[in-house]
Amino acid sequence: MGEVSELFLVMIVIAAAAFAPLGYFIYKYTQENGKPFGETEPHGDSPSKINDLAENVIHFLKELWAGKSQSS
């Protein structure tokens, strides 16, 4: 009977360790009115140099392609 009790305690400890991150997330989520990570901006609204560079390259390629198609 002692082996079953020891196994039960070990399983409880493993389960607690496995579900601790979920419990922490739920705690943080309910702590700040549904904003667990504070004020975050929606994806795509923040300025980015990489996004600006990609837009410039796309604009340049469109102009280049439009210029070649008109001269043909």
Rosetta constraint file for C-alpha pairs under 8 A:
AtomPair CA 1 CA 5 HARMONIC 6.57 0.50
AtomPair CA 2 CA 6 HARMONIC 6.19 0.50
AtomPair CA 3 CA 7 HARMONIC 6.08 0.50
AtomPair CA 4 CA 8 HARMONIC 6.06 0.50
AtomPair CA 5 CA 9 HARMONIC 6.28 0.50
AtomPair CA 6 CA 10 HARMONIC 6.20 0.50
AtomPair CA 7 CA 11 HARMONIC 6.12 0.50
AtomPair CA 8 CA 12 HARMONIC 6.23 0.50
AtomPair CA 9 CA 13 HARMONIC 6.28 0.50
AtomPair CA 10 CA 14 HARMONIC 6.24 0.50
AtomPair CA 11 CA 15 HARMONIC 6.05 0.50
AtomPair CA 12 CA 16 HARMONIC 6.10 0.50
AtomPair CA 13 CA 17 HARMONIC 6.27 0.50
AtomPair CA 14 CA 18 HARMONIC 6.13 0.50
AtomPair CA 15 CA 19 HARMONIC 6.15 0.50
AtomPair CA 16 CA 20 HARMONIC 5.88 0.50
AtomPair CA 19 CA 23 HARMONIC 6.31 0.50
AtomPair CA 20 CA 24 HARMONIC 6.14 0.50
AtomPair CA 21 CA 25 HARMONIC 6.17 0.50
AtomPair CA 22 CA 26 HARMONIC 6.23 0.50
AtomPair CA 23 CA 27 HARMONIC 6.10 0.50
AtomPair CA 24 CA 28 HARMONIC 6.18 0.50
AtomPair CA 25 CA 29 HARMONIC 5.95 0.50
AtomPair CA 25 CA 36 HARMONIC 7.26 0.50
AtomPair CA 26 CA 30 HARMONIC 6.19 0.50
AtomPair CA 27 CA 31 HARMONIC 6.07 0.50
AtomPair CA 28 CA 32 HARMONIC 6.77 0.50
AtomPair CA 28 CA 35 HARMONIC 7.89 0.50
AtomPair CA 28 CA 36 HARMONIC 4.98 0.50
AtomPair CA 28 CA 37 HARMONIC 7.83 0.50
AtomPair CA 29 CA 33 HARMONIC 6.91 0.50
AtomPair CA 29 CA 34 HARMONIC 5.06 0.50
AtomPair CA 29 CA 35 HARMONIC 5.80 0.50
AtomPair CA 29 CA 36 HARMONIC 4.22 0.50
AtomPair CA 29 CA 37 HARMONIC 7.99 0.50
AtomPair CA 30 CA 34 HARMONIC 5.74 0.50
AtomPair CA 30 CA 35 HARMONIC 7.85 0.50
AtomPair CA 30 CA 36 HARMONIC 7.41 0.50
AtomPair CA 31 CA 36 HARMONIC 7.31 0.50
AtomPair CA 32 CA 36 HARMONIC 6.20 0.50
AtomPair CA 32 CA 38 HARMONIC 7.46 0.50
AtomPair CA 35 CA 39 HARMONIC 7.00 0.50
AtomPair CA 41 CA 45 HARMONIC 6.73 0.50
AtomPair CA 41 CA 46 HARMONIC 6.99 0.50
AtomPair CA 42 CA 46 HARMONIC 7.88 0.50
AtomPair CA 47 CA 51 HARMONIC 7.60 0.50
AtomPair CA 47 CA 52 HARMONIC 7.89 0.50
AtomPair CA 48 CA 52 HARMONIC 6.23 0.50
AtomPair CA 49 CA 53 HARMONIC 6.05 0.50
AtomPair CA 50 CA 54 HARMONIC 6.14 0.50
AtomPair CA 51 CA 55 HARMONIC 6.13 0.50
AtomPair CA 52 CA 56 HARMONIC 6.18 0.50
AtomPair CA 53 CA 57 HARMONIC 6.20 0.50
AtomPair CA 54 CA 58 HARMONIC 6.15 0.50
AtomPair CA 55 CA 59 HARMONIC 6.05 0.50
AtomPair CA 56 CA 60 HARMONIC 6.04 0.50
AtomPair CA 57 CA 61 HARMONIC 6.11 0.50
AtomPair CA 58 CA 62 HARMONIC 6.12 0.50
AtomPair CA 59 CA 63 HARMONIC 6.26 0.50
AtomPair CA 60 CA 64 HARMONIC 6.09 0.50
AtomPair CA 61 CA 65 HARMONIC 5.97 0.50
AtomPair CA 62 CA 66 HARMONIC 5.98 0.50
AtomPair CA 63 CA 67 HARMONIC 6.03 0.50
AtomPair CA 64 CA 68 HARMONIC 6.31 0.50
AtomPair CA 65 CA 69 HARMONIC 6.21 0.50
AtomPair CA 66 CA 70 HARMONIC 6.28 0.50
AtomPair CA 67 CA 71 HARMONIC 6.37 0.50
AtomPair CA 68 CA 72 HARMONIC 6.33 0.50
